[in-house]
Amino acid sequence: MSAFDPDIRAFAARAEAIAGVGQFPPPTLPGHIAAWIADRIQFGDFKPGEAIRELAIADHFDVSRGPVREALRLLDRDGLITLRGRKGAIVRELTLEETRCLFLIRAELFAAQAGLAASAPAPSPAALEAMTDGMDLLMKLANAPQETNVGEYIMVRRGIATLIVGISGAWYLAKFSRAFENEVAMLWASILRPERRRESASRWAGLCKAIANGRRGEAERLARDLVLESLAEMHRLTAEAEHAASAP
């Protein structure tokens, strides 16, 4: 836990309340467990190819294995993990082609959301103010002198994205966007290194400003670029790893 933790949790709750996340049904117990596992994957605690231990998760939530198994089935359905029968579950490992396609689709969905938010006829002043406050917090996290946890950065970014959805009013589109976001979740921790967070935060600041000022074309372009730049970073890291593996 860092010094930013209280502000991050307050912002996340505020974003959900303003955006009206009640548009999505409240999670069941398996859904709550699945969301917790998804966060651990997104924050880099569970890595691609790593086994998910049913008993450890059941102990963490003080429940039987039944809800945990149902949670794993939900995550398998969403493409976040792979169930292997008696061998248990592992965090899914994406192929390069799967990664590329997921990012390309995600880029267009996010661009559409940002464009609709920028062209909203009467955006909520509370949502716009919260988006600005969230952006300030994201910049502080990205530029903190001591390295902050990637999970904290992702939580604030997620809150800003939730506000953008709320401003756009495109909840049906958001369902598809969330599904694709879940599939690429295991990649964020590796992509969002400290130097990349600073670049990303600057892009998010430009996007929020474009939405607040009603510049639809610019918002669409910046939203699309945010996702495609992450894809480029993924390709760069993959090439680095391959080069290091082949070096004598």
N, C-alpha and C positions, 0 to 999 in steps of 0.2 A: 504494500500500500504506500502511495506517495502522498506528498502534501496536497496534490491536486484531487485526490480521491473524493472528498466531500463535494467539491464543485462539479466533478464529473457525474456523480450519482444524482445530484440535484438537477443538473442540466438534462440528463437522460429522462428523468421523471417528468420534468417540465415539457420537454419536446413531445413525449407521448401524450400528455394531457392536452396540450394545445392542438396537436395534429389530429387527435381523436382516434387513437389506435383501437378504440372499441369497434372500429369497422371490421377488425379481425376478431373471430371468436376467442374467448379466453382459453388458455391451454388447459388440457386435462393433466393429471399427474404424469402420464407418459410423455405428454407434450412438453411439460415443464422440464422433465429430465432430459428430453431430446434437445431442448434449447440450451440447457447447461452444457451438454456434451458438445453441441455445435460451437458454443463459445470457446470451450477448451481447445477445439480444433482450430478455430479462427485465430485465437490468441497464441497458437504455437505450442500449447502444452501437450497436445496429442498430435503427432506428426504423421504425414502420409506413410502408409505401410505399417504403422504401429498398431499393436493389438489393443482392443478396448476390453477391459476386464469387468465383466458383469458384477462379480462379487464385490469388488472395490467400490463400484458406483452404488450398488445396493446398500452397502455399509455407509457410504457418504450421506445418502438420503434416508437411511434407517427404514428401508422398505424391503419387501421380498424381491426375488429376481423377476417376478412377473411383469411389473411396470417397467423395469429396465429393459427386458426383452422386447416389450411393445415399443419402447422408445427407440431401440436399435432398429426395429422394423420400419419405423417412421423415417429414420435417417437413411436407411438403405433405400427406401422408396424415393427419397429426395436426392439420392446420388452422393451423399456425403461419406458414407461408409460402405463396406462390402461384407455381407454375411456369407460365411463359408460353412454352414451347417454345424457339425460338431466341433469344428476348429474355431468357432467363435467369429467375432467381428474384427475387422481392421479398418483403419482410416483409408479411404479410397486414394489410389494413386492415379492421377490423370495422365493420359498420353499427351504428347505435344499437339496432336490434331484436336483432341477433345478440349484442351486448354485454349487453343486458338479460336475454335468455334464458339465456346462459351463466352470468351471475352468480346468477340465481335457482336454477338447477340446482345450481351449485356450493355455494350456501348450504345447500340441503337435504342434500347429500352430506356436507358438513363437519359439520353438526349431527348427523347420524347417527353419524359417526365419533367425535365428541366424547362423545355420549351413551353409546356402547358402551365407550369408554375409562373414563368415570366409573363405569360399572356393572360393570367387569371384576371378577370374584370375587377374584382374587389378583394385583393388578398388581405388576410387578417393582419392588422397592425401588430398584434401579440406574436403571431408566427414570424413576421419579419424581424421584430425586435429580438426574439429568441434565436433566430437564425444568425443574426449579427453577434449576439453574445456567445453562441456556440462557436462561431468562427474565431472570435477573440481567444476563446479557451483553446481551440485547436492550434492556433499560432503559438500560444504560450507553451503548449506541450511540445510542439515541434522544435522550438527554440530554447527549451529549458537547458541550463548549463549542465545539469546532470541528466544522464539518459533516463527517459521515462519508459514505463512498460508499454509494449506495443498494444496490449489489450486496452489500455486507457485511451490511446489515440483512436483505436477502432471504435470504442464506445461513443466518443464524441462525434466522430465522423458519421456513425450510424444515426445518432440523434439529429444531425443536420439533414441527412438524407430523409429521415422520417418527416421532418418539417417541410421539406421540398414536396414530398408526396401530399402532405396535408394541404399545402398551398395550391397544388395542382388540382386536387380533388379527384385524381385518377386512381382510385383504389382498385379497380379491376385490373388496370395495367400494373399496379404495384404487386399484385399476386404473382404475376409472371416474373417480374423483376426479382422478387424475393426468392423464387425458386432457383433462378440462375445464380443469384448471389450466394445461395447456400452451396451450390456445387463448386464454386471457386473459393469457398471460405478457407480451405486448407492451405491456400497459397499466400494469403495476406501477410502472415507473420514473416515469411521469407522475403517478400517483396518490400515490406515497409521497414527497411532499415533506417537508422536515424537520419542519414543524409537524404534518403528518399522522402522521408516524412516532411522535411522542410520544403522540398520542391512540391510535394503533393498539397501541403497546407496552403501554399501560395496560389496554386491552381484553384483550390476550393474557395479561397477568398475572392478570386475573380469571378467564379461561378455565382457565389452568393450575391455579389454586387450586381451582376448582370440580371439576376432574377429580381432583386429588389427594385431595380431601375426599369424593369419591363422590357429588356432587350432580348427578345426571343431568339433571334438567330445566333447571337453571341452566346447565350446560355446553352443552346443546343450544341454549338461547336465545342465549348469548354467542357461540357459534360461528356461528350463523346471522346474528346482528347484525354480526359482524366483516365478513362478506362483503357484506351488504346496505349497510353504511355505506360500503364501497368503491365500490359501485354508485352511491350517492348522491353521493359525491365525484366520480365520473366524470361524472355528469350536471351537477354544478356547474361543473366545469372546461370542459365542452363549451358550456354556456350562456355562460360568461365569454368564451370564444374567439369565439363567434358574435356576442356583443355588441361585442367589440373590432373584429371585422371589419366590422360594420355602422356603426360610429361614423364621423362625418365627419372 
